[in-house]
Amino acid sequence: FEKIIKKKKQLTLDENFLKSINHIGNNLYGIAIGFDRLMMLKHKTPNIKDVLYFSYLEL
């Protein structure tokens, strides 16, 4: 198992990207479409409750 881990490429953080986010502010957050919204489009339903497996309110 350790041999497999050693062969894997070590991923690094993009420090320049992270620094640039601090300068831009909060304008970048929340621009991605969620999986639940994609399922709403696929199933042509206007209500998100029709595609959710369970509600966060049930947790």
N, CA, C and O of each residue as an XYZ file, in Angstrom:
236
protein
N       0.816     -1.191      0.000
C       0.000      0.000      0.000
C       0.861      1.258      0.000
O       0.534      2.234     -0.676
N       1.941      1.244      0.741
C       2.828      2.413      0.806
C       3.494      2.682     -0.540
O       3.749      3.837     -0.880
N       3.779      1.629     -1.314
C       4.378      1.812     -2.636
C       3.425      2.556     -3.561
O       3.849      3.399     -4.351
N       2.153      2.244     -3.462
C       1.155      2.921     -4.297
C       1.080      4.396     -3.935
O       1.008      5.253     -4.816
N       1.095      4.690     -2.654
C       1.027      6.079     -2.197
C       2.247      6.862     -2.670
O       2.114      8.017     -3.074
N       3.422      6.263     -2.627
C       4.641      6.952     -3.054
C       4.621      7.249     -4.547
O       5.198      8.247     -4.979
N       3.962      6.396     -5.352
C       3.911      6.590     -6.801
C       2.936      7.692     -7.203
O       3.064      8.264     -8.286
N       1.971      7.993     -6.349
C       0.980      9.006     -6.694
C       1.619     10.391     -6.723
O       2.491     10.714     -5.917
N       1.163     11.187     -7.666
C       1.672     12.544     -7.805
C       1.132     13.420     -6.677
O      -0.067     13.419     -6.397
N       2.011     14.152     -6.047
C       1.631     15.062     -4.970
C       0.999     16.305     -5.577
O       1.619     16.976     -6.402
N      -0.216     16.613     -5.181
C      -0.891     17.804     -5.670
C      -0.529     18.990     -4.790
O      -0.426     18.868     -3.569
N      -0.342     20.125     -5.421
C       0.002     21.334     -4.674
C      -1.089     22.382     -4.868
O      -1.827     22.361     -5.853
N      -1.170     23.276     -3.928
C      -2.121     24.371     -4.031
C      -1.565     25.452     -4.944
O      -0.361     25.712     -4.958
N      -2.442     26.070     -5.697
C      -2.061     27.185     -6.554
C      -2.060     28.451     -5.698
O      -3.087     29.113     -5.551
N      -0.910     28.772     -5.143
C      -0.793     29.902     -4.213
C      -1.177     31.223     -4.872
O      -1.804     32.067     -4.232
N      -0.812     31.416     -6.134
C      -1.153     32.668     -6.820
C      -2.663     32.826     -6.955
O      -3.200     33.920     -6.777
N      -3.342     31.730     -7.271
C      -4.799     31.777     -7.380
C      -5.431     32.117     -6.035
O      -6.342     32.942     -5.964
N      -4.952     31.487     -4.980
C      -5.504     31.750     -3.650
C      -5.279     33.198     -3.221
O      -6.152     33.806     -2.601
N      -4.118     33.747     -3.547
C      -3.843     35.150     -3.216
C      -4.741     36.089     -4.010
O      -5.198     37.105     -3.487
N      -4.995     35.748     -5.280
C      -5.824     36.615     -6.112
C      -7.269     36.634     -5.635
O      -7.951     37.650     -5.777
N      -7.747     35.529     -5.073
C      -9.115     35.496     -4.550
C      -9.271     36.497     -3.412
O     -10.310     37.147     -3.297
N      -8.253     36.626     -2.577
C      -8.323     37.590     -1.474
C      -8.451     39.019     -1.979
O      -9.094     39.846     -1.333
N      -7.852     39.321     -3.118
C      -7.910     40.676     -3.665
C      -9.243     40.953     -4.348
O      -9.707     42.093     -4.367
N      -9.854     39.926     -4.903
C     -11.112     40.111     -5.631
C     -12.281     40.284     -4.672
O     -13.164     41.107     -4.914
N     -12.296     39.528     -3.602
C     -13.394     39.616     -2.639
C     -14.366     38.469     -2.790
O     -14.020     37.406     -3.305
N     -15.575     38.689     -2.340
C     -16.585     37.632     -2.326
C     -17.363     37.501     -3.627
O     -18.316     36.723     -3.681
N     -17.004     38.216     -4.656
C     -17.769     38.190     -5.896
C     -17.692     36.862     -6.638
O     -18.520     36.601     -7.510
N     -16.726     36.024     -6.314
C     -16.587     34.756     -7.020
C     -17.421     33.640     -6.416
O     -17.664     32.630     -7.077
N     -17.848     33.790     -5.221
C     -18.516     32.695     -4.536
C     -19.952     32.548     -5.012
O     -20.655     33.536     -5.227
N     -20.375     31.307     -5.173
C     -21.752     31.032     -5.535
C     -22.065     31.110     -7.011
O     -23.226     31.287     -7.379
N     -21.058     30.982     -7.876
C     -21.331     31.067     -9.303
C     -21.559     29.706     -9.950
O     -21.942     29.644    -11.118
N     -21.337     28.634     -9.232
C     -21.501     27.297     -9.801
C     -22.946     26.843     -9.675
O     -23.633     27.162     -8.704
N     -23.394     26.094    -10.671
C     -24.734     25.523    -10.599
C     -24.636     24.197     -9.861
O     -23.739     23.397    -10.129
N     -25.538     23.969     -8.952
C     -25.512     22.754     -8.154
C     -26.088     21.561     -8.893
O     -26.814     21.713     -9.875
N     -25.757     20.383     -8.413
C     -26.261     19.153     -9.009
C     -27.785     19.104     -8.945
O     -28.436     18.637     -9.879
N     -28.348     19.586     -7.842
C     -29.805     19.576     -7.718
C     -30.454     20.454     -8.780
O     -31.513     20.111     -9.305
N     -29.831     21.578     -9.096
C     -30.373     22.459    -10.139
C     -30.270     21.804    -11.517
O     -31.165     21.959    -12.348
N     -29.183     21.075    -11.757
C     -29.055     20.358    -13.025
C     -30.137     19.293    -13.162
O     -30.682     19.092    -14.248
N     -30.448     18.614    -12.065
C     -31.504     17.598    -12.097
C     -32.873     18.235    -12.333
O     -33.736     17.634    -12.973
N     -33.073     19.441    -11.820
C     -34.322     20.154    -12.093
C     -34.465     20.422    -13.587
O     -35.547     20.264    -14.152
N     -33.369     20.826    -14.219
C     -33.404     21.067    -15.661
C     -33.643     19.776    -16.435
O     -34.441     19.744    -17.372
N     -32.957     18.723    -16.042
C     -33.081     17.441    -16.740
C     -34.503     16.902    -16.667
O     -35.032     16.399    -17.658
N     -35.123     17.006    -15.491
C     -36.462     16.451    -15.289
C     -37.574     17.478    -15.528
O     -38.755     17.193    -15.330
N     -37.172     18.670    -15.955
C     -38.111     19.736    -16.308
C     -39.140     19.987    -15.207
O     -40.346     20.023    -15.452
N     -38.635     20.155    -14.006
C     -39.502     20.443    -12.863
C     -39.150     21.806    -12.276
O     -37.969     22.133    -12.154
N     -40.144     22.601    -11.913
C     -39.861     23.914    -11.327
C     -39.621     23.873     -9.818
O     -39.235     24.878     -9.223
N     -39.848     22.714     -9.200
C     -39.746     22.607     -7.749
C     -38.549     21.743     -7.373
O     -38.461     20.584     -7.779
N     -37.638     22.303     -6.605
C     -36.427     21.571     -6.221
C     -36.747     20.361     -5.344
O     -35.985     19.395     -5.320
N     -37.866     20.409     -4.627
C     -38.248     19.282     -3.776
C     -38.513     18.013     -4.587
O     -38.448     16.906     -4.052
N     -38.812     18.173     -5.876
C     -39.066     17.012     -6.731
C     -37.800     16.233     -7.055
O     -37.882     15.071     -7.454
N     -36.637     16.842     -6.895
C     -35.385     16.161     -7.250
C     -34.483     15.883     -6.055
O     -33.488     15.169     -6.188
N     -34.811     16.432     -4.896
C     -33.993     16.180     -3.709
C     -34.314     14.814     -3.118
O     -35.478     14.427     -3.013
N     -33.267     14.088     -2.734
C     -33.454     12.790     -2.098
C     -34.041     12.973     -0.700
O     -34.934     12.231     -0.291
N     -33.535     13.958      0.021
C     -34.089     14.325      1.320
C     -33.778     15.794      1.555
O     -32.847     16.346      0.969
N     -34.548     16.404      2.396
C     -34.375     17.810      2.697
C     -33.364     17.991      3.825
O     -33.276     17.151      4.721
N     -32.618     19.057      3.785
C     -31.689     19.344      4.880
C     -32.454     19.599      6.177
O     -31.888     19.487      7.264
N     -33.722     19.938      6.066
C     -34.537     20.159      7.259
C     -34.811     18.860      8.005
O     -35.122     18.879      9.196
N     -34.694     17.719      7.299
C     -34.925     16.422      7.925
C     -33.716     15.934      8.711
O     -33.826     14.966      9.463
N     -32.580     16.574      8.557
C     -31.359     16.116      9.229
C     -31.381     16.394     10.708
O     -30.425     16.068     11.412
